[in-house]
Amino acid sequence: MTIFKGLSIEEASKETNQRAELTTKISSSIDKLRKCSTAHYYDSDTDSLLLDYWVNKATREAFTYHFGDALTLFQTFKSYLR
């Protein structure tokens, strides 16, 4: 037996705001990762973004510019593994 519980207006509003905030953070992070990539390709058939990196001095400088330090970059990846 499955029981569905509706959300109150306050809960629904909070959930919507959290989703919008998360979507904004994800979009911003993905954009930064794309800007650091050597090449990128969006596959509309699978709705996938493929990022390729050739790690050299310029790539390291791009990551530093967009993320500041290694900890911030690590936290960006870690935050999506939850």
C-alpha positions in Angstrom: 0.0 0.0 0.0 1.4 3.4 -1.0 0.4 6.6 0.9 1.0 10.0 -0.7 1.4 13.0 1.4 0.8 16.4 -0.1 3.2 19.3 0.8 1.9 22.4 2.5 2.2 25.7 0.7 5.2 26.6 2.8 6.9 23.3 2.2 6.2 23.4 -1.5 7.6 27.0 -1.7 10.7 26.0 0.2 11.3 23.0 -2.0 10.9 25.1 -5.1 13.3 27.7 -3.9 15.8 25.0 -3.0 15.5 23.4 -6.4 16.0 26.8 -8.1 19.1 27.5 -6.0 20.6 24.1 -6.7 19.9 24.4 -10.4 21.6 27.8 -10.4 24.6 26.4 -8.6 24.8 23.4 -10.9 24.5 25.5 -14.0 27.2 27.9 -12.8 29.6 25.0 -11.9 29.0 23.2 -15.2 29.6 26.5 -17.1 32.9 26.9 -15.2 33.9 23.3 -16.0 33.0 23.8 -19.6 35.1 27.0 -19.8 38.1 25.1 -18.4 37.8 22.2 -20.8 39.9 21.8 -23.9 36.9 20.5 -25.9 33.3 20.0 -25.1 30.3 18.4 -26.9 26.7 18.3 -26.0 24.9 15.1 -27.2 21.2 16.0 -27.5 20.2 12.4 -28.1 21.4 11.4 -24.6 21.2 14.8 -23.0 24.8 14.5 -22.1 27.6 17.0 -21.9 31.0 15.6 -22.6 34.0 17.5 -21.4 37.6 16.8 -22.4 40.7 18.2 -20.7 44.3 18.4 -21.9 46.0 19.2 -18.6 48.8 21.8 -19.1 49.7 25.2 -17.7 46.8 26.9 -19.5 44.3 24.4 -18.1 45.6 24.8 -14.6 45.4 28.6 -14.9 41.8 28.3 -16.2 40.8 26.1 -13.1 42.5 28.6 -10.8 40.7 31.5 -12.5 37.3 29.9 -12.3 37.5 28.0 -9.0 40.2 29.8 -7.1 41.8 26.8 -5.4 41.9 23.0 -5.4 39.6 22.8 -2.3 36.8 24.8 -4.1 37.1 22.6 -7.2 37.1 19.4 -5.0 34.0 20.7 -3.2 32.3 21.4 -6.5 32.7 17.7 -7.5 31.8 16.4 -4.0 28.6 18.4 -3.8 27.1 16.5 -6.7 27.9 13.0 -5.3 25.3 13.3 -2.5 
